Structures are given as C-alpha cells and as structure tokens.
Amino acid sequence: MPQIIIVGAGPTGATLALLLVKRGITVSLIEASTDFHRVFRGEGLMPSGLDALKQMGLSEILEQIPHRSFDAWEVILGKKTLFRVAEPMEPNSPPCTLVSQPPLLTALIEQAQTYPEFEFIQGFPVKDLLRVDDRVAGVKLSDGREIFADLVIGADGRNSVIRQRAGLHLEKQPKDIDILWFKLADSPKFIENTFYAVSNGDKSFGLFHGAEEGKLHLSWILFPDKSQYEIDQKPAQWAPIFASVAPSWMAEHIVKSADTIERPIKLSVVVGRCPSWYAPGVMLLGDAAHPMSPIRAQGINVALRDVIVTVNHLVPLLQAKATGAEIDAALANIQAERTPEIIRAQQLQSEEADQAEILRKYAFIRPILFFGARLLRKKIRHNWVERQHEMRVGVTQVSLIV
C-alpha cells in the first residue's frame, strides 16, 4: 500500500512525487489524461520557481528540455512603446524562463520511475474517495480499482475532482476576463524574446516566443461584455483584429502570417482560495487549493513552493510511520505557512488587472491617461518594476530542509 496517493501529474504532482520517492516514501501518482499534450499548461517560470527547481535538484532536467529565457518586457500603449524593462530585473537573479511542460513532466516521471517506491497510473481518472472511519483512506479509479494510502493529495488543478469529492469549498474571487491562446508563425523581427503587453482602446493582448522554436504565442483577453462572434470565427480572421491593436511593424507580420494562426484554446480563468485546503486524510495543493490569475504566471511558481513546504512537513512524519492523526495535524501547518504568500500574490495580480481595467472601461478619459502616461513614463516604469518584485521572487522565504 502506498503511503501517499497524488492525483494530478502536472508540475505540482510530478515534483512532489519525485521528491517523496527520493526520500523513501512510497507514492502512487495518478493522471487522468493519457498524455501531457491534451490540456493547456503554463510555461512561465519566475526566479522563485527556478529557485524552487534548483532546491529540488532539478535544474539539470530543465537544461535538457526546450526552454527559453525572456530578454525583456515591453509595454505598448496606443501603438507606441511606453517603456521597456530588460531581464533579469533583479541582481544575481535568473531571468524569467519559459519551459515546455510536456517534456518537463515526462522527464520528472522518468526519473521517479527509477525508484522502486514509485507507481504511475495514467489514463484512469479518479471517480471517488474511499473513507474509513470518516477519514479519507484512498481513491476509486474509473476502472473500479481501489487504492488505499495514508494520505491523498489533490494536485489536479483548478477544477479539482479531489476538492469536490472531499467537500472542500473554493471561494472564487471576481474575475473579468478569459483568455484565448493563439499560436502563429515566428519572424526574424522577433530575434529577442520580449514579452509585449499590447493595449489599444479596449483591446489587449500579450505576444512572445514560446519555449519551443518556430512559434509566437498570443494571449488575447476576452471581456464578459464583448460579443461572442469574435470567438467562433476562422483563425485567419483574427489577423486584422490583432493588427488594429498593434504597432505597425508588429501588425505587418501578423497580417502576413494570417494563414499560420492556429485555432485558439479558450482558458476560462478561475481565481480563488479554499478556506481549508485539507480534511482528515486528504489535502489540496497548487491550483486545486488556490487557482491563480494568469497574470505574471504565478500558478506554477507558487505551486512549486507549495511542494517544498509540503515535503518539509510530511517527510519526517512519513519516514517515522506517523499515525493518521499526526499527519492530519501537519496539513494545517502546511496551509498556515503557505497562505500569506498566496493571499499577497493574488492581491498583486488583482492590482495589475485593475490598472488595465481603468483604460478599458473609461473611454472618455483614455486620451488623457495616454498623454499623461507618456509624460510620466519614467515614473510609471519605476512603479511597474517595483510591483513585479514580489511576484518574481516570492513573498516569503521557502527553503527545502529535508
């Protein structure tokens, strides 16, 4: 019988499983999808996430898979550059780096499979939780198998089945956007990997290289008060819409590359926190416990830090064959240690979103704001850099100690 069942083989579940089996803990990792390409997965690793992987001893894996660092961030307002900030922003800190998640997850699981304590079950969703004496004691899979363990950890994302089956409540925060995620052909014009945040009138998108060669990624912001006709049109018909927002040099490439625009993935943004991440015998981590906004790629980074704190608390207990009651007591300590950073990160994301919302909603003051922004661009740049700091390096100190 495994000591731990982890449901969800994304970055949270895969790194947690690997760290546990390296320390002699028996783990069953369960993934509903048959491969890692079937769902959208964020690519952005901030310095905090890169540091977490380094502490886990996984930097070498990162070097062996497709990845790409950002060279700069550029804010384009009304088709003109407002400011540009080079990477890395902090001294003695790595630049924000994009990593292709499917090969990352494959490499993590392949390494975990070298340990006899590891079992990977793929393609069989969890249908329910098993209980013994009012404590979660395992999971029931879609093929009828029942697997028991000392603790079940739900790392199965923002729509977590484990959260639902455990009766844990997600308090959703108001959200004003969804995202359409496009890919299109690259161009020599984009030699550097700059993240372009482009806004013109009430339309906004981000444009940057992905982790893998040959494609540009474009994230188009969908607001609830916009009609749906835009979503259902052919991908190439988006080109003039993108071009109408972009500066001329970028618009030219978009129009020329119209036929390469791929059908988008719609990302329904869910933001919130569970008042309790745990119940007897079960715990949530990452997006299952606190789904984050896509702003500044916080999801994967705070989740990796969740993993470190979880390992610190659980490994000594699991190695000592602690009782269920002792394990359950540690779950509260894990949440207490992680909650301050999650609250602050979501607050910072909300503040970033509020800045953009002013420009979008209040058309009558937009020309004044645009004019004022150009006069105050140095101060605006300075304030923007200051706001990024905690989202880049983390709010609290997180160190792997076991």
Beta strands, then each sheet from edge to edge (+ up, - down):
strand 1: 4-7
strand 2: 27-31
strand 3: 44-45
strand 4: 67-69
strand 5: 72-77
strand 6: 80-86
strand 7: 97-99
strand 8: 118-122
strand 9: 126-132
strand 10: 135-141
strand 11: 146-148
strand 12: 151-154
strand 13: 171-172
strand 14: 178-185
strand 15: 194-200
strand 16: 203-209
strand 17: 215-222
strand 18: 265-267
strand 19: 272-273
strand 20: 278-279
strand 21: 282-284
sheet 1: 8+ 2+ 1+ 12+ 21+ 20-
sheet 2: 3+ 7- 4+
sheet 3: 6+ 5- 15- 16+ 17- 14+ 18-
sheet 4: 9+ 10- 11+
sheet 5: 13+ 19-
end
